[in-house]
Amino acid sequence: MNPTLIITKRELSSYFSTPVAYVFILIFLVLSGVFTFYLGNFFEREQADLTPFFNFHPWLYLFLVPAVSMRLWSEERKSGTIELLLTLPVTRFQAVMGKFLAAWLFTGIALFLTFPIWLTVNYLGQPDNGVILSSYLGSWLMAGGFLAIGSCMSALTRSQVIAFILCGVVCLVFTLAGFPLVLNAFRGWMPQLVIDTLASLSFMTHFSSVSRGVISLQDLVYFISMAGFWLAATIIVLDMKQAK
């Protein structure tokens, strides 16, 4: 079997070997419901869509995704098992991808379990299910980008708390980059090209596009490139730590 798949299977199983995974999923489902039906004014809007549900996803991920990713490498370094893992007949790429895919699949499971909300909106009206499916895909891709950042931050330190904070801060920066408040601070003294580039780096810019039902090649390339960049950075960090 491919070493990447072996690591993925091992890591995914480890999530469910403790109550932490079930607590995480429960918190995610409860917060999704609260944000959708109460804070999102689902019933008051009288519209058959899941816009309130997906609007809160970036902010949910800012707290929940770092909680998943902080243990990826920090726990290995703290327990000393990272040396054993890296001396096995697997490449750095296979180890990093295996852990990342396990975390991404785990997040996907939590996201999939929100399907009762999808069923509810279909029961109450006739939503555009194509847009909802696109939004789910965009949400999962965005979670992958967050997790890749978290993987790199986890590789930087043996402290899970520090990894959590670093991941949250970096993800927040890439989320707020496209907000008008941030962009307006650069207008007037920075070239428009710089401002457009800054906006294009924002998770919100691309997630908003996908959540409208428009799955463009540009958005897909962004999410894949973001994940690829931070996973490559994870490999570099691990090499540097191993060389010391």
C-alpha positions in Angstrom: 0.0 0.0 0.0 1.2 3.5 -0.7 2.9 5.0 2.4 0.8 8.2 2.1 -2.4 6.1 2.3 -1.0 4.2 5.3 -0.2 7.4 7.2 -3.6 8.8 6.2 -5.4 5.8 7.5 -3.4 5.7 10.8 -3.9 9.4 11.4 -7.6 9.4 10.6 -8.1 6.4 13.0 -6.2 8.3 15.7 -8.7 11.1 15.6 -11.5 8.8 16.5 -9.5 6.8 19.1 -10.2 9.6 21.7 -13.3 11.6 22.6 -11.7 14.8 21.2 -12.9 14.0 17.6 -16.5 13.5 18.7 -16.4 16.7 20.8 -15.0 18.6 17.9 -17.7 17.4 15.5 -20.5 18.1 18.1 -19.2 21.6 18.6 -19.0 22.2 14.9 -22.6 20.9 14.3 -24.0 22.9 17.2 -22.3 26.1 16.2 -23.3 25.7 12.6 -26.9 25.3 13.6 -26.8 28.3 16.0 -25.2 30.5 13.4 -27.6 29.5 10.7 -30.9 29.5 12.4 -30.4 32.2 15.1 -27.6 34.6 14.2 -28.2 34.1 10.5 -31.9 34.8 10.8 -32.7 31.8 8.7 -36.5 31.8 9.2 -36.8 35.6 9.2 -35.2 35.9 5.8 -37.9 33.7 4.2 -35.5 32.6 1.5 -34.8 29.0 0.6 -31.0 29.1 0.6 -28.1 28.3 2.9 -26.4 31.7 2.6 -26.4 32.3 6.4 -24.9 28.8 6.9 -22.0 29.3 4.6 -21.4 33.0 5.5 -20.2 31.9 8.9 -17.9 29.1 7.8 -14.7 31.2 7.4 -15.1 32.4 11.0 -15.9 28.9 12.3 -12.8 27.6 10.6 -10.6 30.3 12.2 -11.2 28.5 15.6 -12.0 24.9 14.7 -9.4 24.2 12.0 -6.4 25.3 14.2 -7.8 22.9 16.8 -7.5 20.1 14.3 -4.2 21.0 12.8 -2.3 22.0 15.9 -1.5 18.4 16.8 -0.3 17.3 13.3 3.4 17.8 14.0 3.6 19.5 17.5 2.4 16.3 19.2 5.0 14.2 17.3 7.8 16.6 18.3 6.7 16.8 21.9 6.5 13.0 22.3 9.7 12.4 20.3 8.0 10.1 17.8 8.8 12.5 14.9 12.3 11.1 14.7 10.9 7.6 14.3 8.4 8.7 11.7 11.0 10.5 9.6 13.4 7.6 9.7 10.8 5.2 8.3 11.0 4.4 4.6 8.7 7.3 3.7 9.6 10.6 2.1 8.9 14.0 3.8 6.3 14.6 1.1 4.5 11.3 1.8 4.5 12.0 5.6 3.2 15.6 5.2 0.5 14.6 2.6 -0.6 11.7 4.8 -1.2 13.8 7.8 -2.8 16.6 5.8 -5.2 14.3 4.0 -6.3 12.7 7.3 -7.0 16.1 8.8 -8.8 17.2 5.6 -10.9 14.0 5.5 -11.8 14.5 9.1 -12.9 18.0 8.5 -14.9 16.8 5.5 -16.7 14.3 7.7 -17.7 17.1 10.1 -18.9 19.1 7.1 -20.8 16.2 5.6 -22.7 15.7 8.9 -24.3 19.1 8.5 -26.5 17.6 5.8 -29.7 17.8 8.0 -29.5 21.6 7.4 -29.5 21.0 3.7 -32.5 18.7 4.1 -34.3 21.3 6.1 -34.0 24.0 3.5 -35.2 21.5 0.8 -38.2 20.6 3.0 -39.1 24.3 3.5 -38.6 25.5 0.0 -37.0 24.9 -3.4 -33.4 26.0 -3.1 -30.8 25.9 -5.9 -29.1 22.7 -4.9 -26.3 23.3 -7.5 -25.3 26.5 -5.6 -25.4 24.7 -2.3 -23.3 21.8 -3.6 -20.8 24.4 -5.0 -20.7 26.1 -1.6 -20.0 22.8 0.2 -17.1 22.2 -2.2 -15.8 25.8 -1.7 -16.0 25.4 2.1 -14.1 22.1 2.0 -11.4 23.6 -0.2 -11.1 26.6 2.1 -10.8 24.2 5.1 -7.9 22.5 3.2 -6.1 25.8 2.8 -6.5 26.5 6.5 -5.3 23.1 7.4 -2.2 23.4 5.2 -1.3 26.6 7.0 -2.0 24.9 10.3 0.3 22.0 9.2 3.2 24.5 8.7 2.6 26.3 12.0 2.4 22.9 13.8 5.8 22.0 12.3 7.3 25.2 13.7 6.8 24.4 17.4 6.3 21.6 19.8 3.6 23.5 21.7 0.1 22.9 20.4 -1.1 26.1 22.0 1.4 28.2 20.1 0.6 26.2 16.9 -3.1 27.0 17.4 -2.5 30.7 17.9 -0.1 31.0 14.9 -2.5 29.2 12.6 -5.4 31.3 13.7 -3.5 34.6 13.2 -2.1 33.6 9.7 -5.5 32.3 8.6 -7.1 35.6 9.8 -4.7 37.6 7.8 -5.5 35.7 4.6 -9.2 36.0 5.4 -9.3 39.7 6.0 -6.9 40.6 3.1 -9.8 41.1 0.7 -12.0 43.2 3.0 -12.8 46.8 1.9 -11.6 48.1 5.2 -8.2 46.5 4.6 -8.0 47.4 1.0 -9.0 51.1 1.6 -6.0 51.4 3.9 -3.7 50.8 1.0 -5.6 52.9 -1.6 -4.1 56.3 -2.4 -0.5 55.3 -1.7 -0.1 51.9 -3.2 -0.5 50.9 -6.9 -3.7 49.3 -7.9 -1.9 46.2 -9.0 -0.7 45.7 -5.4 -4.2 46.2 -4.1 -5.7 43.7 -6.6 -3.0 41.2 -5.7 -3.7 41.6 -2.0 -7.5 41.1 -2.6 -6.7 38.0 -4.7 -4.9 36.4 -1.7 -8.0 36.5 0.5 -9.9 33.3 1.2 -13.1 35.3 1.3 -12.7 36.6 -2.2 -12.5 33.1 -3.7 -15.0 31.4 -1.3 -17.6 34.1 -2.0 -17.3 33.4 -5.7 -17.6 29.7 -5.3 -20.5 30.0 -2.8 -22.5 31.9 -5.5 -22.4 28.8 -7.6 -19.5 29.9 -9.9 -16.7 27.3 -9.8 -14.0 29.0 -11.9 -10.5 27.7 -12.7 -9.0 30.8 -11.0 -10.7 29.9 -7.7 -9.7 26.2 -7.9 -6.1 27.2 -8.7 -6.0 29.5 -5.7 -7.1 26.9 -3.2 -4.8 24.2 -4.6 -1.9 26.7 -4.8 -2.5 27.9 -1.3 -2.5 24.3 0.1 0.5 23.4 -2.0 2.5 26.4 -0.9 2.0 25.8 2.8 2.5 22.0 2.6 5.8 22.7 0.7 6.7 25.1 3.5 5.9 22.3 6.0 8.4 20.1 4.3 11.1 22.8 4.4 10.5 23.5 8.1 10.7 19.8 8.9 14.0 19.5 7.0 15.4 22.5 8.8 14.3 21.1 12.2 15.8 17.7 11.3 19.1 19.3 10.3 19.6 20.9 13.7 
